[in-house]
Amino acid sequence: MLQHLMTLSGPAGIALALISALLAALVGGALMGMKLGGDAMGNELAAMIGAMFGPCGVLPGVLLGLLVLTFVF
């Protein structure tokens, strides 16, 4: 089972993790921006601002997690 999990190790796995984290952060930031600021700013502007600031919190955590996993495994 461990061999199956290690098939995406290396640069391909890191790139896949970063791309999927970026997409999830963009979508999550846009949705939360619309939910929190949609009434005050309008949904479009709130979604743009949320998608811009969403990855600011996600990407450092993902990079730190990948760095830790690189040294552990």
GIFEN-V879013 format. One record per helix or strand of 3 or more residues. SS is the DSSP state (h for helix, s for strand). FROM is the first residue (numbers start at 1). TO is the last residue. Records with the same first field share a line. If there is no record, write none. Layout:
SS->FROM-TO ; FROM-TO
This chain:
h->2-8 ; 11-41 ; 43-72
